[in-house]
Amino acid sequence: MKSKFYLYLILCFLFNMAGYSQSTVFESLSFESNKLGRKVSYSIYLPSDYNTSKRNYPVLYLLHGYTDNET
């Protein structure tokens, strides 16, 4: 009986994990900033269905100090 219960838990976990998809990460991109007079690096984290979804996603800007980096 115990082995069936553990098998059931493992199968539930595997089926549940199959529904999760990975997000897309673009790291260390950059653009030229006229205000700062230099290139500014940034990273973007997008949901897995960002390119195919008609949904609007909120934006969260995480700003750091001038001497820090995007990572």
N, CA, C and O atoms as CSV, one atom per row, in Angstrom:
chain,resi,resn,atom,element,x,y,z
A,1,MET,N,N,0.820,-1.197,0.000
A,1,MET,CA,C,0.000,0.000,0.000
A,1,MET,C,C,0.860,1.255,0.000
A,1,MET,O,O,0.561,2.230,-0.690
A,2,LYS,N,N,1.942,1.215,0.791
A,2,LYS,CA,C,2.839,2.370,0.858
A,2,LYS,C,C,3.502,2.641,-0.490
A,2,LYS,O,O,3.657,3.795,-0.890
A,3,SER,N,N,3.889,1.587,-1.181
A,3,SER,CA,C,4.574,1.764,-2.460
A,3,SER,C,C,3.630,2.380,-3.496
A,3,SER,O,O,4.071,3.174,-4.326
A,4,LYS,N,N,2.342,2.029,-3.462
A,4,LYS,CA,C,1.372,2.631,-4.379
A,4,LYS,C,C,1.197,4.118,-4.078
A,4,LYS,O,O,1.064,4.937,-4.988
A,5,PHE,N,N,1.200,4.450,-2.802
A,5,PHE,CA,C,1.069,5.850,-2.406
A,5,PHE,C,C,2.269,6.661,-2.899
A,5,PHE,O,O,2.091,7.753,-3.439
A,6,TYR,N,N,3.479,6.146,-2.721
A,6,TYR,CA,C,4.674,6.843,-3.186
A,6,TYR,C,C,4.699,6.958,-4.713
A,6,TYR,O,O,5.096,7.989,-5.257
A,7,LEU,N,N,4.284,5.921,-5.380
A,7,LEU,CA,C,4.194,5.962,-6.837
A,7,LEU,C,C,3.197,7.035,-7.276
A,7,LEU,O,O,3.459,7.783,-8.218
A,8,TYR,N,N,2.063,7.106,-6.596
A,8,TYR,CA,C,1.061,8.129,-6.889
A,8,TYR,C,C,1.640,9.532,-6.690
A,8,TYR,O,O,1.426,10.410,-7.525
A,9,LEU,N,N,2.366,9.751,-5.602
A,9,LEU,CA,C,2.979,11.056,-5.342
A,9,LEU,C,C,3.997,11.422,-6.422
A,9,LEU,O,O,4.040,12.566,-6.874
A,10,ILE,N,N,4.798,10.474,-6.826
A,10,ILE,CA,C,5.801,10.725,-7.872
A,10,ILE,C,C,5.115,11.057,-9.191
A,10,ILE,O,O,5.524,11.993,-9.878
A,11,LEU,N,N,4.090,10.314,-9.552
A,11,LEU,CA,C,3.370,10.590,-10.796
A,11,LEU,C,C,2.687,11.954,-10.764
A,11,LEU,O,O,2.693,12.671,-11.765
A,12,CYS,N,N,2.104,12.316,-9.636
A,12,CYS,CA,C,1.486,13.643,-9.506
A,12,CYS,C,C,2.534,14.739,-9.673
A,12,CYS,O,O,2.290,15.738,-10.350
A,13,PHE,N,N,3.672,14.556,-9.071
A,13,PHE,CA,C,4.748,15.540,-9.186
A,13,PHE,C,C,5.208,15.672,-10.637
A,13,PHE,O,O,5.383,16.787,-11.128
A,14,LEU,N,N,5.403,14.559,-11.320
A,14,LEU,CA,C,5.863,14.606,-12.711
A,14,LEU,C,C,4.844,15.251,-13.631
A,14,LEU,O,O,5.208,16.048,-14.496
A,15,PHE,N,N,3.578,14.919,-13.457
A,15,PHE,CA,C,2.538,15.530,-14.294
A,15,PHE,C,C,2.407,17.023,-14.002
A,15,PHE,O,O,2.160,17.819,-14.907
A,16,ASN,N,N,2.571,17.388,-12.761
A,16,ASN,CA,C,2.490,18.796,-12.379
A,16,ASN,C,C,3.661,19.577,-12.970
A,16,ASN,O,O,3.465,20.698,-13.441
A,17,MET,N,N,4.846,19.030,-12.960
A,17,MET,CA,C,6.025,19.707,-13.500
A,17,MET,C,C,5.958,19.825,-15.015
A,17,MET,O,O,6.555,20.742,-15.579
A,18,ALA,N,N,5.258,18.933,-15.683
A,18,ALA,CA,C,5.152,18.991,-17.139
A,18,ALA,C,C,4.386,20.232,-17.586
A,18,ALA,O,O,4.575,20.697,-18.711
A,19,GLY,N,N,3.528,20.775,-16.730
A,19,GLY,CA,C,2.755,21.962,-17.067
A,19,GLY,C,C,3.543,23.257,-16.980
A,19,GLY,O,O,3.123,24.273,-17.532
A,20,TYR,N,N,4.664,23.237,-16.306
A,20,TYR,CA,C,5.467,24.437,-16.160
A,20,TYR,C,C,6.416,24.578,-17.343
A,20,TYR,O,O,7.101,23.623,-17.710
A,21,SER,N,N,6.457,25.745,-17.928
A,21,SER,CA,C,7.420,25.973,-18.996
A,21,SER,C,C,8.395,27.051,-18.555
A,21,SER,O,O,8.101,27.866,-17.680
A,22,GLN,N,N,9.518,27.033,-19.161
A,22,GLN,CA,C,10.591,27.932,-18.768
A,22,GLN,C,C,10.410,29.312,-19.378
A,22,GLN,O,O,9.942,29.452,-20.508
A,23,SER,N,N,10.785,30.317,-18.620
A,23,SER,CA,C,10.768,31.671,-19.150
A,23,SER,C,C,12.019,31.891,-19.995
A,23,SER,O,O,12.963,31.102,-19.949
A,24,THR,N,N,12.008,32.968,-20.762
A,24,THR,CA,C,13.141,33.303,-21.609
A,24,THR,C,C,13.930,34.420,-20.943
A,24,THR,O,O,13.352,35.379,-20.431
A,25,VAL,N,N,15.238,34.295,-20.950
A,25,VAL,CA,C,16.100,35.302,-20.342
A,25,VAL,C,C,17.084,35.800,-21.385
A,25,VAL,O,O,17.775,35.014,-22.033
A,26,PHE,N,N,17.137,37.107,-21.536
A,26,PHE,CA,C,18.143,37.747,-22.379
A,26,PHE,C,C,19.041,38.539,-21.444
A,26,PHE,O,O,18.604,39.518,-20.839
A,27,GLU,N,N,20.283,38.125,-21.324
A,27,GLU,CA,C,21.192,38.764,-20.382
A,27,GLU,C,C,22.267,39.574,-21.094
A,27,GLU,O,O,22.667,39.268,-22.217
A,28,SER,N,N,22.715,40.607,-20.411
A,28,SER,CA,C,23.842,41.443,-20.838
A,28,SER,C,C,23.622,42.084,-22.212
A,28,SER,O,O,24.546,42.155,-23.023
A,29,LEU,N,N,22.410,42.543,-22.465
A,29,LEU,CA,C,22.147,43.353,-23.643
A,29,LEU,C,C,22.569,44.783,-23.301
A,29,LEU,O,O,22.761,45.099,-22.127
A,30,SER,N,N,22.714,45.641,-24.294
A,30,SER,CA,C,23.104,47.019,-23.976
A,30,SER,C,C,22.544,48.000,-24.992
A,30,SER,O,O,22.184,47.629,-26.109
A,31,PHE,N,N,22.480,49.256,-24.579
A,31,PHE,CA,C,22.090,50.351,-25.463
A,31,PHE,C,C,22.937,51.567,-25.110
A,31,PHE,O,O,23.454,51.671,-23.998
A,32,GLU,N,N,23.073,52.462,-26.037
A,32,GLU,CA,C,23.858,53.677,-25.826
A,32,GLU,C,C,22.963,54.720,-25.163
A,32,GLU,O,O,21.924,55.087,-25.712
A,33,SER,N,N,23.362,55.198,-23.986
A,33,SER,CA,C,22.600,56.207,-23.258
A,33,SER,C,C,23.186,57.588,-23.523
A,33,SER,O,O,24.349,57.843,-23.213
A,34,ASN,N,N,22.380,58.475,-24.095
A,34,ASN,CA,C,22.830,59.851,-24.320
A,34,ASN,C,C,22.953,60.615,-23.006
A,34,ASN,O,O,23.834,61.463,-22.862
A,35,LYS,N,N,22.086,60.326,-22.061
A,35,LYS,CA,C,22.121,61.012,-20.755
A,35,LYS,C,C,23.367,60.656,-19.952
A,35,LYS,O,O,23.973,61.526,-19.326
A,36,LEU,N,N,23.749,59.385,-19.969
A,36,LEU,CA,C,24.921,58.951,-19.203
A,36,LEU,C,C,26.206,59.044,-20.012
A,36,LEU,O,O,27.300,59.042,-19.449
A,37,GLY,N,N,26.074,59.127,-21.332
A,37,GLY,CA,C,27.254,59.209,-22.181
A,37,GLY,C,C,28.039,57.915,-22.264
A,37,GLY,O,O,29.256,57.937,-22.451
A,38,ARG,N,N,27.357,56.791,-22.128
A,38,ARG,CA,C,28.017,55.477,-22.187
A,38,ARG,C,C,26.991,54.407,-22.500
A,38,ARG,O,O,25.788,54.665,-22.512
A,39,LYS,N,N,27.482,53.194,-22.755
A,39,LYS,CA,C,26.582,52.047,-22.942
A,39,LYS,C,C,26.029,51.615,-21.591
A,39,LYS,O,O,26.737,51.627,-20.583
A,40,VAL,N,N,24.777,51.239,-21.583
A,40,VAL,CA,C,24.128,50.744,-20.368
A,40,VAL,C,C,23.685,49.311,-20.638
A,40,VAL,O,O,23.006,49.041,-21.628
A,41,SER,N,N,24.070,48.400,-19.761
A,41,SER,CA,C,23.711,46.989,-19.903
A,41,SER,C,C,22.416,46.703,-19.158
A,41,SER,O,O,22.101,47.347,-18.158
A,42,TYR,N,N,21.672,45.722,-19.665
A,42,TYR,CA,C,20.419,45.321,-19.027
A,42,TYR,C,C,20.119,43.866,-19.349
A,42,TYR,O,O,20.702,43.283,-20.264
A,43,SER,N,N,19.209,43.295,-18.590
A,43,SER,CA,C,18.731,41.933,-18.821
A,43,SER,C,C,17.216,41.952,-18.851
A,43,SER,O,O,16.588,42.785,-18.197
A,44,ILE,N,N,16.626,41.037,-19.606
A,44,ILE,CA,C,15.175,40.947,-19.729
A,44,ILE,C,C,14.739,39.523,-19.405
A,44,ILE,O,O,15.311,38.554,-19.903
A,45,TYR,N,N,13.724,39.416,-18.568
A,45,TYR,CA,C,13.114,38.133,-18.244
A,45,TYR,C,C,11.694,38.148,-18.802
A,45,TYR,O,O,10.885,38.986,-18.403
A,46,LEU,N,N,11.383,37.237,-19.712
A,46,LEU,CA,C,10.069,37.179,-20.345
A,46,LEU,C,C,9.361,35.875,-19.988
A,46,LEU,O,O,10.005,34.831,-19.880
A,47,PRO,N,N,8.031,35.925,-19.804
A,47,PRO,CA,C,7.282,34.683,-19.558
A,47,PRO,C,C,7.363,33.759,-20.764
A,47,PRO,O,O,7.649,34.209,-21.874
A,48,SER,N,N,7.117,32.491,-20.556
A,48,SER,CA,C,7.271,31.497,-21.623
A,48,SER,C,C,6.351,31.758,-22.807
A,48,SER,O,O,6.716,31.451,-23.942
A,49,ASP,N,N,5.172,32.314,-22.574
A,49,ASP,CA,C,4.231,32.534,-23.675
A,49,ASP,C,C,4.198,33.992,-24.145
A,49,ASP,O,O,3.217,34.420,-24.754
A,50,TYR,N,N,5.229,34.738,-23.877
A,50,TYR,CA,C,5.247,36.166,-24.200
A,50,TYR,C,C,5.049,36.431,-25.691
A,50,TYR,O,O,4.315,37.352,-26.052
A,51,ASN,N,N,5.676,35.657,-26.556
A,51,ASN,CA,C,5.580,35.883,-28.001
A,51,ASN,C,C,4.251,35.449,-28.600
A,51,ASN,O,O,3.863,35.949,-29.656
A,52,THR,N,N,3.553,34.541,-27.958
A,52,THR,CA,C,2.315,34.022,-28.528
A,52,THR,C,C,1.063,34.531,-27.832
A,52,THR,O,O,-0.035,34.410,-28.375
A,53,SER,N,N,1.206,35.090,-26.656
A,53,SER,CA,C,0.059,35.529,-25.877
A,53,SER,C,C,-0.426,36.915,-26.305
A,53,SER,O,O,0.369,37.762,-26.712
A,54,LYS,N,N,-1.715,37.130,-26.209
A,54,LYS,CA,C,-2.314,38.446,-26.454
A,54,LYS,C,C,-2.425,39.234,-25.150
A,54,LYS,O,O,-2.902,40.369,-25.141
A,55,ARG,N,N,-1.993,38.641,-24.080
A,55,ARG,CA,C,-2.095,39.226,-22.748
A,55,ARG,C,C,-1.107,40.374,-22.584
A,55,ARG,O,O,-0.020,40.347,-23.163
A,56,ASN,N,N,-1.474,41.372,-21.808
A,56,ASN,CA,C,-0.557,42.445,-21.430
A,56,ASN,C,C,0.110,42.062,-20.117
A,56,ASN,O,O,-0.557,41.655,-19.166
A,57,TYR,N,N,1.408,42.194,-20.073
A,57,TYR,CA,C,2.151,41.842,-18.872
A,57,TYR,C,C,2.618,43.100,-18.163
A,57,TYR,O,O,2.977,44.081,-18.814
A,58,PRO,N,N,2.617,43.083,-16.845
A,58,PRO,CA,C,3.148,44.232,-16.110
A,58,PRO,C,C,4.664,44.294,-16.249
A,58,PRO,O,O,5.302,43.290,-16.565
A,59,VAL,N,N,5.228,45.448,-16.018
A,59,VAL,CA,C,6.673,45.633,-16.106
A,59,VAL,C,C,7.206,45.976,-14.722
A,59,VAL,O,O,6.621,46.786,-14.003
A,60,LEU,N,N,8.304,45.363,-14.363
A,60,LEU,CA,C,8.968,45.664,-13.102
A,60,LEU,C,C,10.392,46.091,-13.425
A,60,LEU,O,O,11.158,45.317,-13.999
A,61,TYR,N,N,10.745,47.302,-13.066
A,61,TYR,CA,C,12.094,47.807,-13.288
A,61,TYR,C,C,12.867,47.688,-11.988
A,61,TYR,O,O,12.463,48.236,-10.962
A,62,LEU,N,N,13.971,46.975,-12.036
A,62,LEU,CA,C,14.846,46.848,-10.874
A,62,LEU,C,C,16.083,47.699,-11.148
A,62,LEU,O,O,16.945,47.333,-11.947
A,63,LEU,N,N,16.148,48.814,-10.483
A,63,LEU,CA,C,17.247,49.749,-10.717
A,63,LEU,C,C,18.326,49.537,-9.667
A,63,LEU,O,O,18.042,49.211,-8.515
A,64,HIS,N,N,19.553,49.727,-10.085
A,64,HIS,CA,C,20.674,49.569,-9.171
A,64,HIS,C,C,21.514,50.836,-9.218
A,64,HIS,O,O,21.244,51.741,-10.007
A,65,GLY,N,N,22.506,50.893,-8.391
A,65,GLY,CA,C,23.388,52.060,-8.366
A,65,GLY,C,C,24.209,52.204,-9.633
A,65,GLY,O,O,24.335,51.257,-10.410
A,66,TYR,N,N,24.751,53.349,-9.836
A,66,TYR,CA,C,25.512,53.660,-11.040
A,66,TYR,C,C,26.741,52.770,-11.202
A,66,TYR,O,O,27.145,52.482,-12.329
A,67,THR,N,N,27.337,52.334,-10.104
A,67,THR,CA,C,28.568,51.540,-10.183
A,67,THR,C,C,28.311,50.032,-10.186
A,67,THR,O,O,29.260,49.256,-10.296
A,68,ASP,N,N,27.080,49.608,-10.072
A,68,ASP,CA,C,26.751,48.181,-10.067
A,68,ASP,C,C,26.514,47.700,-11.501
A,68,ASP,O,O,26.685,48.474,-12.443
A,69,ASN,N,N,26.130,46.452,-11.677
A,69,ASN,CA,C,25.849,45.953,-13.029
A,69,ASN,C,C,24.494,45.262,-13.072
A,69,ASN,O,O,23.840,45.119,-12.039
A,70,GLU,N,N,24.066,44.833,-14.248
A,70,GLU,CA,C,22.733,44.293,-14.455
A,70,GLU,C,C,22.546,42.876,-13.903
A,70,GLU,O,O,21.421,42.384,-13.822
A,71,THR,N,N,23.635,42.233,-13.530
A,71,THR,CA,C,23.516,40.870,-13.027
A,71,THR,C,C,23.288,40.847,-11.536
A,71,THR,O,O,23.165,39.773,-10.947
